[in-house]
Amino acid sequence: MNYYELIFTILEAESHHQDLLIDELASLGFDTFEETDLGFKAYIPSDDFDKAEVDERLGYYSDMVSFSYEVNLIPQRNWNEVWESNFKPIELGDKIRVRATFHEAKPEFPYEIVIDPKMAFGTGHHDTTCLMMETMLDNRVEGKKVLDMGCGTGILAILAGMLGSGSLTAIDYDMLCYKSTIENAALNNIKGVHVLCGSKEEIPDEEFDLILANINRNILIDQMDRYAEVLKAGGHVYFSGFYETPDLAIIKEEAAKVGLSYESHKVSANHWVAAKFVKA
Ligand SMILES: C[S@@+](CC[C@H](N)C(=O)[O-])C[C@H]1O[C@@H](n2cnc3c(N)ncnc32)[C@H](O)[C@@H]1O
């Protein structure tokens, strides 16, 4: 299959915003991304490329980030090689290691997560995934009934399973992520994960002790009332996928409206946040 390659150049000072563009492109069907010195490259099967749609969707970010891109049509290539050259294992302290199937195992890490990267978000290379995993390590997950909303590769649900969670439900509206979570849960021997493809309406009418939601500010705000509905009194929700300024204050305000009280947060060097809330 032929692919289109889009080569993005991003103003250096704004390069921390490139994840927003990558998320948007992923939702349009771009399935592989490579970092470059000047920005990144994005790839999409030639039949799925619609330049007008790309311009319309990325236009939304033009006030935030200055970028340009050029388009090349490229012949079939070996995508496994691309992934192998891009995906380096991630180590969080001496506890968590995220690696791909093709990396050597390091059993000295108590939580070694194996991800078949494919194209779903959540290889641990994004600040928000790391912040969520750190928040999970710092708190008690053992025995808790967990909902992972926007599960991507399933990385957070898998870590929850490794930390001894009770039942696990993982939801993503992207079919690729849904399949990827099923595959990666099996790869890590995490049994009984209830994986669903869909959005807010798929959240089952059950009570959860812990909700993990690393999506983005607007979707979190949109789904927050439902999270509050299905969270047990005293249960926690960890939110990520937004920046410290101005997003955290907005998230706190919206959370308070549905009875979720802010407890604490962590910030990455690139100003991404993971925040912990409790239902009174
Ligand atoms: C930032 S990624 C997080 C992936 C993974 N949980 C992690 O922490 O690395 C956000 C995920 O949310 C999914 N998503 C976005 N909007 C959604 C929605 N409205 N309902 C369900 N999933 C959604 C995306 O497909 C993507 O996999």
PDBQT file of the ligand as one rigid body, heavy atoms in Angstrom, charges set to zero:
ROOT
HETATM    1  C1  LIG A 301      -4.060  10.800  25.324  1.00  0.00    +0.000 C 
HETATM    2  S1  LIG A 301      -4.593   9.228  24.769  1.00  0.00    +0.000 S 
HETATM    3  C2  LIG A 301      -4.357   8.268  26.260  1.00  0.00    +0.000 C 
HETATM    4  C3  LIG A 301      -4.074   6.816  26.033  1.00  0.00    +0.000 C 
HETATM    5  C4  LIG A 301      -3.667   6.032  27.286  1.00  0.00    +0.000 C 
HETATM    6  N1  LIG A 301      -4.742   5.977  28.246  1.00  0.00    +0.000 N 
HETATM    7  C5  LIG A 301      -2.453   6.656  27.939  1.00  0.00    +0.000 C 
HETATM    8  O1  LIG A 301      -2.552   7.156  29.050  1.00  0.00    +0.000 OA
HETATM    9  O2  LIG A 301      -1.386   6.656  27.300  1.00  0.00    +0.000 OA
HETATM   10  C6  LIG A 301      -6.320   9.496  24.710  1.00  0.00    +0.000 C 
HETATM   11  C7  LIG A 301      -7.140   8.335  24.217  1.00  0.00    +0.000 C 
HETATM   12  O3  LIG A 301      -8.498   8.692  24.349  1.00  0.00    +0.000 OA
HETATM   13  C8  LIG A 301      -9.220   8.237  23.238  1.00  0.00    +0.000 C 
HETATM   14  N2  LIG A 301     -10.393   9.116  23.121  1.00  0.00    +0.000 N 
HETATM   15  C9  LIG A 301     -10.439  10.385  22.669  1.00  0.00    +0.000 A 
HETATM   16  N3  LIG A 301     -11.691  10.850  22.729  1.00  0.00    +0.000 NA
HETATM   17  C10 LIG A 301     -12.456   9.871  23.267  1.00  0.00    +0.000 A 
HETATM   18  C11 LIG A 301     -13.838   9.754  23.583  1.00  0.00    +0.000 A 
HETATM   19  N4  LIG A 301     -14.676  10.759  23.382  1.00  0.00    +0.000 N 
HETATM   20  N5  LIG A 301     -14.264   8.596  24.116  1.00  0.00    +0.000 NA
HETATM   21  C12 LIG A 301     -13.418   7.566  24.329  1.00  0.00    +0.000 A 
HETATM   22  N6  LIG A 301     -12.103   7.608  24.027  1.00  0.00    +0.000 NA
HETATM   23  C13 LIG A 301     -11.626   8.748  23.514  1.00  0.00    +0.000 A 
HETATM   24  C14 LIG A 301      -8.238   8.322  22.079  1.00  0.00    +0.000 C 
HETATM   25  O4  LIG A 301      -8.588   7.420  21.046  1.00  0.00    +0.000 OA
HETATM   26  C15 LIG A 301      -6.921   7.968  22.753  1.00  0.00    +0.000 C 
HETATM   27  O5  LIG A 301      -6.650   6.600  22.650  1.00  0.00    +0.000 OA
ENDROOT
TORSDOF 0
